[in-house]
Amino acid sequence: MDPLPWILGAGAAVLFGLALLHLLVALLLIIPTWRIFRRAGFSGWLSMFHLLPVIGVLVVMAILAFSTWPAGEARRRD
């Protein structure tokens, strides 16, 4: 009995599970970051970068951290 089909099937199941988990986490992150982008003056569609595995979160953080916000920076309340 050849174990290769079983190993390939198990690997495919694991990859499918990881893709599904990534999609669920991305969907949970899109809604709050959409609101953050809108309040900062950016297009909410930039939050769709969360759909890119691994690098999407880094892109979103870089945009929010290193760009000039069109709506202006938050000010301290004294």
DOKEVO-82447 format. One record per atom (N, C-alpha, C, CB): atom name; residue in three letters; z, x, y. Coordinates in steps of 0.001 Angstrom, whole numbers, plus 500000, padded with zeros to 6 digits. Atoms other than C-alpha are relative to their C-alpha. Last residue first. Glycine has a CB too. Layout:
% residues N
@a: CA | r: ala | Z: Z | X: X | Y: Y;
...
END
This chain:
% residues 78
@a: N | r: asp | Z: 498669 | X: 499455 | Y: 499626;
@a: CA | r: asp | Z: 527613 | X: 494034 | Y: 568390;
@a: C | r: asp | Z: 501000 | X: 498927 | Y: 500299;
@a: CB | r: asp | Z: 499885 | X: 500904 | Y: 501202;
@a: N | r: arg | Z: 499282 | X: 501000 | Y: 499198;
@a: CA | r: arg | Z: 524608 | X: 492774 | Y: 566468;
@a: C | r: arg | Z: 501386 | X: 500552 | Y: 500284;
@a: CB | r: arg | Z: 500082 | X: 498605 | Y: 499264;
@a: N | r: arg | Z: 498594 | X: 500193 | Y: 500293;
@a: CA | r: arg | Z: 522406 | X: 495615 | Y: 565332;
@a: C | r: arg | Z: 500585 | X: 498930 | Y: 500899;
@a: CB | r: arg | Z: 500766 | X: 501305 | Y: 500158;
@a: N | r: arg | Z: 499070 | X: 499399 | Y: 499034;
@a: CA | r: arg | Z: 518676 | X: 495163 | Y: 565679;
@a: C | r: arg | Z: 501429 | X: 499729 | Y: 499559;
@a: CB | r: arg | Z: 499758 | X: 499445 | Y: 501435;
@a: N | r: ala | Z: 498800 | X: 500812 | Y: 499816;
@a: CA | r: ala | Z: 516148 | X: 494573 | Y: 562933;
@a: C | r: ala | Z: 500948 | X: 500734 | Y: 500947;
@a: CB | r: ala | Z: 500696 | X: 499703 | Y: 498632;
@a: N | r: glu | Z: 498859 | X: 499651 | Y: 500842;
@a: CA | r: glu | Z: 512931 | X: 496473 | Y: 563455;
@a: C | r: glu | Z: 501161 | X: 499048 | Y: 500272;
@a: CB | r: glu | Z: 500433 | X: 501462 | Y: 500244;
@a: N | r: gly | Z: 498932 | X: 499202 | Y: 499416;
@a: CA | r: gly | Z: 509888 | X: 494878 | Y: 564989;
@a: C | r: gly | Z: 501133 | X: 500237 | Y: 499015;
@a: CB | r: gly | Z: 500532 | X: 499328 | Y: 501243;
@a: N | r: ala | Z: 499055 | X: 500916 | Y: 499369;
@a: CA | r: ala | Z: 507606 | X: 492008 | Y: 563884;
@a: C | r: ala | Z: 501168 | X: 500746 | Y: 500657;
@a: CB | r: ala | Z: 500529 | X: 499008 | Y: 498968;
@a: N | r: pro | Z: 500617 | X: 500724 | Y: 498892;
@a: CA | r: pro | Z: 504724 | X: 494407 | Y: 563213;
@a: C | r: pro | Z: 500962 | X: 499063 | Y: 500729;
@a: CB | r: pro | Z: 498831 | X: 499212 | Y: 499493;
@a: N | r: trp | Z: 500039 | X: 501436 | Y: 500243;
@a: CA | r: trp | Z: 506978 | X: 496658 | Y: 561120;
@a: C | r: trp | Z: 499389 | X: 499289 | Y: 501200;
@a: CB | r: trp | Z: 501413 | X: 499455 | Y: 499709;
@a: N | r: thr | Z: 499464 | X: 500676 | Y: 498825;
@a: CA | r: thr | Z: 506097 | X: 500307 | Y: 561420;
@a: C | r: thr | Z: 499832 | X: 498507 | Y: 499799;
@a: CB | r: thr | Z: 499294 | X: 500477 | Y: 501308;
@a: N | r: ser | Z: 500974 | X: 500519 | Y: 499044;
@a: CA | r: ser | Z: 505567 | X: 501747 | Y: 557963;
@a: C | r: ser | Z: 500726 | X: 499374 | Y: 501194;
@a: CB | r: ser | Z: 499068 | X: 498961 | Y: 499322;
@a: N | r: phe | Z: 500652 | X: 498987 | Y: 499178;
@a: CA | r: phe | Z: 507806 | X: 504091 | Y: 555974;
@a: C | r: phe | Z: 498978 | X: 499473 | Y: 501001;
@a: CB | r: phe | Z: 499339 | X: 500970 | Y: 499122;
@a: N | r: ala | Z: 499165 | X: 498924 | Y: 499474;
@a: CA | r: ala | Z: 510445 | X: 501954 | Y: 554290;
@a: C | r: ala | Z: 499299 | X: 500872 | Y: 501036;
@a: CB | r: ala | Z: 500471 | X: 500859 | Y: 498874;
@a: N | r: leu | Z: 498885 | X: 500501 | Y: 499196;
@a: CA | r: leu | Z: 508720 | X: 498618 | Y: 553754;
@a: C | r: leu | Z: 500794 | X: 501124 | Y: 500656;
@a: CB | r: leu | Z: 500923 | X: 499162 | Y: 499138;
@a: N | r: ile | Z: 500528 | X: 500776 | Y: 498879;
@a: CA | r: ile | Z: 505407 | X: 500085 | Y: 552645;
@a: C | r: ile | Z: 501146 | X: 499546 | Y: 500903;
@a: CB | r: ile | Z: 499194 | X: 498778 | Y: 499490;
@a: N | r: ala | Z: 500590 | X: 499074 | Y: 499035;
@a: CA | r: ala | Z: 507102 | X: 502750 | Y: 550519;
@a: C | r: ala | Z: 499461 | X: 499250 | Y: 501213;
@a: CB | r: ala | Z: 498881 | X: 500817 | Y: 499343;
@a: N | r: met | Z: 498922 | X: 499303 | Y: 499278;
@a: CA | r: met | Z: 509342 | X: 500186 | Y: 548802;
@a: C | r: met | Z: 499445 | X: 500937 | Y: 501050;
@a: CB | r: met | Z: 500881 | X: 500782 | Y: 499028;
@a: N | r: val | Z: 499325 | X: 500980 | Y: 499144;
@a: CA | r: val | Z: 506356 | X: 497989 | Y: 547924;
@a: C | r: val | Z: 501105 | X: 500670 | Y: 500813;
@a: CB | r: val | Z: 500585 | X: 498849 | Y: 499153;
@a: N | r: val | Z: 500910 | X: 500309 | Y: 498894;
@a: CA | r: val | Z: 504378 | X: 500963 | Y: 546616;
@a: C | r: val | Z: 500660 | X: 499034 | Y: 500972;
@a: CB | r: val | Z: 498678 | X: 499405 | Y: 499471;
@a: N | r: leu | Z: 500002 | X: 498852 | Y: 499089;
@a: CA | r: leu | Z: 507313 | X: 502152 | Y: 544504;
@a: C | r: leu | Z: 499105 | X: 499756 | Y: 501208;
@a: CB | r: leu | Z: 499545 | X: 501260 | Y: 499264;
@a: N | r: val | Z: 498730 | X: 500031 | Y: 499279;
@a: CA | r: val | Z: 507767 | X: 498700 | Y: 542981;
@a: C | r: val | Z: 500058 | X: 501149 | Y: 501001;
@a: CB | r: val | Z: 501190 | X: 500078 | Y: 499016;
@a: N | r: gly | Z: 499979 | X: 501113 | Y: 499062;
@a: CA | r: gly | Z: 504078 | X: 498614 | Y: 542069;
@a: C | r: gly | Z: 501266 | X: 499932 | Y: 500830;
@a: CB | r: gly | Z: 499828 | X: 498722 | Y: 499264;
@a: N | r: ile | Z: 500266 | X: 499545 | Y: 498644;
@a: CA | r: ile | Z: 504052 | X: 502097 | Y: 540507;
@a: C | r: ile | Z: 500084 | X: 498883 | Y: 501036;
@a: CB | r: ile | Z: 498646 | X: 500637 | Y: 500059;
@a: N | r: val | Z: 499312 | X: 498789 | Y: 499571;
@a: CA | r: val | Z: 505769 | X: 501151 | Y: 537253;
@a: C | r: val | Z: 499773 | X: 500307 | Y: 501476;
@a: CB | r: val | Z: 499550 | X: 501171 | Y: 499161;
@a: N | r: pro | Z: 498883 | X: 499413 | Y: 500740;
@a: CA | r: pro | Z: 503356 | X: 498384 | Y: 536174;
@a: C | r: pro | Z: 500441 | X: 501334 | Y: 500590;
@a: CB | r: pro | Z: 499619 | X: 500187 | Y: 498542;
@a: N | r: leu | Z: 500410 | X: 498699 | Y: 500541;
@a: CA | r: leu | Z: 501226 | X: 496847 | Y: 538908;
@a: C | r: leu | Z: 501178 | X: 500627 | Y: 499260;
@a: CB | r: leu | Z: 499494 | X: 500948 | Y: 501135;
@a: N | r: leu | Z: 500702 | X: 500226 | Y: 501262;
@a: CA | r: leu | Z: 502226 | X: 493176 | Y: 539277;
@a: C | r: leu | Z: 499466 | X: 501303 | Y: 499392;
@a: CB | r: leu | Z: 498851 | X: 499024 | Y: 500216;
@a: N | r: his | Z: 499034 | X: 500019 | Y: 501106;
@a: CA | r: his | Z: 504807 | X: 494149 | Y: 541883;
@a: C | r: his | Z: 499318 | X: 499780 | Y: 498658;
@a: CB | r: his | Z: 501045 | X: 498914 | Y: 500229;
@a: N | r: phe | Z: 499981 | X: 498662 | Y: 500581;
@a: CA | r: phe | Z: 501883 | X: 495010 | Y: 544183;
@a: C | r: phe | Z: 501007 | X: 500085 | Y: 498855;
@a: CB | r: phe | Z: 500330 | X: 501042 | Y: 501073;
@a: N | r: met | Z: 500703 | X: 500027 | Y: 501281;
@a: CA | r: met | Z: 501645 | X: 491241 | Y: 544632;
@a: C | r: met | Z: 499874 | X: 501386 | Y: 499372;
@a: CB | r: met | Z: 498624 | X: 499398 | Y: 500183;
@a: N | r: ser | Z: 499010 | X: 500051 | Y: 501079;
@a: CA | r: ser | Z: 504306 | X: 491578 | Y: 547343;
@a: C | r: ser | Z: 499344 | X: 499945 | Y: 498624;
@a: CB | r: ser | Z: 500910 | X: 498795 | Y: 500183;
@a: N | r: leu | Z: 499643 | X: 498629 | Y: 500388;
@a: CA | r: leu | Z: 501542 | X: 492695 | Y: 549695;
@a: C | r: leu | Z: 501038 | X: 500018 | Y: 498878;
@a: CB | r: leu | Z: 500533 | X: 500769 | Y: 501211;
@a: N | r: trp | Z: 500782 | X: 499585 | Y: 501169;
@a: CA | r: trp | Z: 500282 | X: 489091 | Y: 549628;
@a: C | r: trp | Z: 500297 | X: 501442 | Y: 499577;
@a: CB | r: trp | Z: 498517 | X: 499851 | Y: 500294;
@a: N | r: gly | Z: 499202 | X: 500190 | Y: 501208;
@a: CA | r: gly | Z: 503098 | X: 488150 | Y: 551986;
@a: C | r: gly | Z: 499294 | X: 500451 | Y: 498744;
@a: CB | r: gly | Z: 500377 | X: 498567 | Y: 499861;
@a: N | r: ser | Z: 500507 | X: 501059 | Y: 500856;
@a: CA | r: ser | Z: 501109 | X: 489623 | Y: 554848;
@a: C | r: ser | Z: 500871 | X: 499921 | Y: 498751;
@a: CB | r: ser | Z: 498511 | X: 500244 | Y: 499628;
@a: N | r: phe | Z: 501109 | X: 499633 | Y: 500885;
@a: CA | r: phe | Z: 503250 | X: 491765 | Y: 557113;
@a: C | r: phe | Z: 499481 | X: 498765 | Y: 499282;
@a: CB | r: phe | Z: 500442 | X: 501073 | Y: 498976;
@a: N | r: gly | Z: 501267 | X: 500122 | Y: 499285;
@a: CA | r: gly | Z: 505390 | X: 490703 | Y: 560076;
@a: C | r: gly | Z: 498784 | X: 500410 | Y: 499191;
@a: CB | r: gly | Z: 500051 | X: 500812 | Y: 501233;
@a: N | r: ala | Z: 500287 | X: 498707 | Y: 499380;
@a: CA | r: ala | Z: 508771 | X: 491916 | Y: 558777;
@a: C | r: ala | Z: 498674 | X: 499972 | Y: 500755;
@a: CB | r: ala | Z: 499974 | X: 501101 | Y: 498942;
@a: N | r: arg | Z: 499052 | X: 499800 | Y: 498891;
@a: CA | r: arg | Z: 509802 | X: 488327 | Y: 558147;
@a: C | r: arg | Z: 499761 | X: 501307 | Y: 500726;
@a: CB | r: arg | Z: 501429 | X: 499963 | Y: 499488;
@a: N | r: arg | Z: 500323 | X: 500962 | Y: 498945;
@a: CA | r: arg | Z: 506643 | X: 487742 | Y: 556070;
@a: C | r: arg | Z: 500923 | X: 500183 | Y: 501206;
@a: CB | r: arg | Z: 500105 | X: 498561 | Y: 499463;
@a: N | r: phe | Z: 501241 | X: 499584 | Y: 499334;
@a: CA | r: phe | Z: 507153 | X: 490948 | Y: 554072;
@a: C | r: phe | Z: 499660 | X: 499054 | Y: 501148;
@a: CB | r: phe | Z: 498833 | X: 500049 | Y: 498991;
@a: N | r: ile | Z: 499688 | X: 498798 | Y: 499211;
@a: CA | r: ile | Z: 510769 | X: 490019 | Y: 553327;
@a: C | r: ile | Z: 498768 | X: 500463 | Y: 500755;
@a: CB | r: ile | Z: 500527 | X: 501135 | Y: 499094;
@a: N | r: arg | Z: 499242 | X: 500420 | Y: 498809;
@a: CA | r: arg | Z: 509784 | X: 486495 | Y: 552245;
@a: C | r: arg | Z: 500327 | X: 501189 | Y: 500892;
@a: CB | r: arg | Z: 501297 | X: 499286 | Y: 499588;
@a: N | r: trp | Z: 500940 | X: 500767 | Y: 499174;
@a: CA | r: trp | Z: 507103 | X: 487814 | Y: 549865;
@a: C | r: trp | Z: 500689 | X: 499601 | Y: 501302;
@a: CB | r: trp | Z: 499485 | X: 498734 | Y: 499238;
@a: N | r: thr | Z: 500723 | X: 499022 | Y: 499194;
@a: CA | r: thr | Z: 509648 | X: 490375 | Y: 548649;
@a: C | r: thr | Z: 498922 | X: 499334 | Y: 500853;
@a: CB | r: thr | Z: 499372 | X: 501063 | Y: 499102;
@a: N | r: pro | Z: 499210 | X: 499431 | Y: 498899;
@a: CA | r: pro | Z: 511979 | X: 487570 | Y: 547633;
@a: C | r: pro | Z: 499232 | X: 501014 | Y: 500844;
@a: CB | r: pro | Z: 501234 | X: 500657 | Y: 499447;
@a: N | r: ile | Z: 499531 | X: 501006 | Y: 499044;
@a: CA | r: ile | Z: 509275 | X: 485597 | Y: 545762;
@a: C | r: ile | Z: 500876 | X: 500610 | Y: 501103;
@a: CB | r: ile | Z: 500780 | X: 498912 | Y: 499267;
@a: N | r: ile | Z: 501036 | X: 500365 | Y: 499034;
@a: CA | r: ile | Z: 507483 | X: 488547 | Y: 544138;
@a: C | r: ile | Z: 500535 | X: 499040 | Y: 501054;
@a: CB | r: ile | Z: 498807 | X: 499375 | Y: 499284;
@a: N | r: leu | Z: 499954 | X: 499165 | Y: 498805;
@a: CA | r: leu | Z: 510562 | X: 490040 | Y: 542468;
@a: C | r: leu | Z: 499014 | X: 499561 | Y: 501078;
@a: CB | r: leu | Z: 499728 | X: 501429 | Y: 499629;
@a: N | r: leu | Z: 498696 | X: 500156 | Y: 499344;
@a: CA | r: leu | Z: 511124 | X: 487285 | Y: 539895;
@a: C | r: leu | Z: 500081 | X: 500798 | Y: 501297;
@a: CB | r: leu | Z: 501119 | X: 500433 | Y: 499059;
@a: N | r: leu | Z: 499974 | X: 501332 | Y: 499392;
@a: CA | r: leu | Z: 507407 | X: 487192 | Y: 539105;
@a: C | r: leu | Z: 501328 | X: 499718 | Y: 500687;
@a: CB | r: leu | Z: 499729 | X: 498936 | Y: 498947;
@a: N | r: ala | Z: 500854 | X: 499978 | Y: 498813;
@a: CA | r: ala | Z: 507423 | X: 490951 | Y: 538565;
@a: C | r: ala | Z: 500011 | X: 498652 | Y: 500700;
@a: CB | r: ala | Z: 498568 | X: 500385 | Y: 499626;
@a: N | r: val | Z: 499269 | X: 499282 | Y: 498950;
@a: CA | r: val | Z: 510397 | X: 490670 | Y: 536195;
@a: C | r: val | Z: 499183 | X: 500031 | Y: 501291;
@a: CB | r: val | Z: 500336 | X: 501441 | Y: 499544;
@a: N | r: leu | Z: 498864 | X: 500816 | Y: 499582;
@a: CA | r: leu | Z: 508619 | X: 487992 | Y: 534143;
@a: C | r: leu | Z: 500790 | X: 500663 | Y: 501121;
@a: CB | r: leu | Z: 500913 | X: 499728 | Y: 498817;
@a: N | r: leu | Z: 500505 | X: 501133 | Y: 499243;
@a: CA | r: leu | Z: 505345 | X: 489943 | Y: 534060;
@a: C | r: leu | Z: 501139 | X: 499118 | Y: 500501;
@a: CB | r: leu | Z: 499038 | X: 499183 | Y: 499148;
@a: N | r: his | Z: 500425 | X: 499516 | Y: 498693;
@a: CA | r: his | Z: 507105 | X: 493133 | Y: 532986;
@a: C | r: his | Z: 499512 | X: 498854 | Y: 500876;
@a: CB | r: his | Z: 498901 | X: 501049 | Y: 499848;
@a: N | r: leu | Z: 498786 | X: 499692 | Y: 499240;
@a: CA | r: leu | Z: 508886 | X: 491287 | Y: 530173;
@a: C | r: leu | Z: 499648 | X: 500485 | Y: 501406;
@a: CB | r: leu | Z: 500841 | X: 501063 | Y: 499265;
@a: N | r: leu | Z: 499408 | X: 501283 | Y: 499631;
@a: CA | r: leu | Z: 505576 | X: 489827 | Y: 528970;
@a: C | r: leu | Z: 501268 | X: 500203 | Y: 500833;
@a: CB | r: leu | Z: 500316 | X: 499176 | Y: 498742;
@a: N | r: ala | Z: 500859 | X: 500589 | Y: 498968;
@a: CA | r: ala | Z: 503911 | X: 493236 | Y: 529040;
@a: C | r: ala | Z: 500569 | X: 498673 | Y: 500476;
@a: CB | r: ala | Z: 498569 | X: 499803 | Y: 499471;
@a: N | r: leu | Z: 499797 | X: 499252 | Y: 498757;
@a: CA | r: leu | Z: 506845 | X: 494769 | Y: 527148;
@a: C | r: leu | Z: 499159 | X: 499436 | Y: 501142;
@a: CB | r: leu | Z: 499663 | X: 501474 | Y: 499789;
@a: N | r: gly | Z: 498664 | X: 500310 | Y: 499492;
@a: CA | r: gly | Z: 506719 | X: 492048 | Y: 524510;
@a: C | r: gly | Z: 500298 | X: 500705 | Y: 501311;
@a: CB | r: gly | Z: 501044 | X: 500376 | Y: 498978;
@a: N | r: phe | Z: 500067 | X: 501363 | Y: 499474;
@a: CA | r: phe | Z: 502962 | X: 492439 | Y: 524086;
@a: C | r: phe | Z: 501338 | X: 499590 | Y: 500598;
@a: CB | r: phe | Z: 499588 | X: 499015 | Y: 498897;
@a: N | r: leu | Z: 500745 | X: 499948 | Y: 498740;
@a: CA | r: leu | Z: 503389 | X: 496199 | Y: 523721;
@a: C | r: leu | Z: 499875 | X: 498621 | Y: 500645;
@a: CB | r: leu | Z: 498613 | X: 500588 | Y: 499765;
@a: N | r: val | Z: 499136 | X: 499357 | Y: 499007;
@a: CA | r: val | Z: 506102 | X: 495689 | Y: 521089;
@a: C | r: val | Z: 499305 | X: 500074 | Y: 501355;
@a: CB | r: val | Z: 500402 | X: 501410 | Y: 499535;
@a: N | r: ala | Z: 498953 | X: 500961 | Y: 499651;
@a: CA | r: ala | Z: 503960 | X: 493203 | Y: 519156;
@a: C | r: ala | Z: 500935 | X: 500571 | Y: 501065;
@a: CB | r: ala | Z: 500800 | X: 499605 | Y: 498749;
@a: N | r: ala | Z: 500621 | X: 501021 | Y: 499155;
@a: CA | r: ala | Z: 500972 | X: 495563 | Y: 519258;
@a: C | r: ala | Z: 501036 | X: 498974 | Y: 500440;
@a: CB | r: ala | Z: 498842 | X: 499306 | Y: 499255;
@a: N | r: gly | Z: 500252 | X: 499412 | Y: 498683;
@a: CA | r: gly | Z: 503130 | X: 498393 | Y: 517952;
@a: C | r: gly | Z: 499379 | X: 499005 | Y: 500964;
@a: CB | r: gly | Z: 499100 | X: 501207 | Y: 499867;
@a: N | r: ala | Z: 498706 | X: 499887 | Y: 499330;
@a: CA | r: ala | Z: 504425 | X: 496226 | Y: 515114;
@a: C | r: ala | Z: 499828 | X: 500586 | Y: 501395;
@a: CB | r: ala | Z: 500966 | X: 500867 | Y: 499173;
@a: N | r: gly | Z: 499540 | X: 501346 | Y: 499650;
@a: CA | r: gly | Z: 500897 | X: 495253 | Y: 514163;
@a: C | r: gly | Z: 501318 | X: 500024 | Y: 500741;
@a: CB | r: gly | Z: 500135 | X: 499152 | Y: 498759;
@a: N | r: leu | Z: 500825 | X: 500458 | Y: 498879;
@a: CA | r: leu | Z: 499688 | X: 498870 | Y: 514287;
@a: C | r: leu | Z: 500419 | X: 498602 | Y: 500450;
@a: CB | r: leu | Z: 498513 | X: 500006 | Y: 499609;
@a: N | r: ile | Z: 499604 | X: 499222 | Y: 498823;
@a: CA | r: ile | Z: 502617 | X: 499973 | Y: 512108;
@a: C | r: ile | Z: 499208 | X: 499555 | Y: 501225;
@a: CB | r: ile | Z: 499792 | X: 501510 | Y: 499748;
@a: N | r: trp | Z: 498684 | X: 500471 | Y: 499586;
@a: CA | r: trp | Z: 501989 | X: 497187 | Y: 509590;
@a: C | r: trp | Z: 500452 | X: 500712 | Y: 501272;
@a: CB | r: trp | Z: 501024 | X: 500214 | Y: 498877;
@a: N | r: pro | Z: 500116 | X: 501328 | Y: 499375;
@a: CA | r: pro | Z: 498267 | X: 497957 | Y: 509457;
@a: C | r: pro | Z: 501339 | X: 499447 | Y: 500488;
@a: CB | r: pro | Z: 499386 | X: 499023 | Y: 499018;
@a: N | r: leu | Z: 500644 | X: 499980 | Y: 498684;
@a: CA | r: leu | Z: 499021 | X: 501683 | Y: 508937;
@a: C | r: leu | Z: 499829 | X: 498609 | Y: 500619;
@a: CB | r: leu | Z: 498651 | X: 500662 | Y: 499888;
@a: N | r: pro | Z: 499096 | X: 500481 | Y: 498940;
@a: CA | r: pro | Z: 501551 | X: 501266 | Y: 506098;
@a: C | r: pro | Z: 499333 | X: 499895 | Y: 501377;
@a: CB | r: pro | Z: 501195 | X: 500920 | Y: 500099;
@a: N | r: asp | Z: 500170 | X: 499191 | Y: 498794;
@a: CA | r: asp | Z: 498889 | X: 501436 | Y: 503318;
@a: C | r: asp | Z: 500897 | X: 499460 | Y: 501122;
@a: CB | r: asp | Z: 498511 | X: 500009 | Y: 500448;
@a: N | r: met | Z: 500000 | X: 500842 | Y: 498824;
@a: CA | r: met | Z: 500000 | X: 500000 | Y: 500000;
@a: C | r: met | Z: 500000 | X: 500889 | Y: 501242;
@a: CB | r: met | Z: 501219 | X: 499041 | Y: 499997;
END
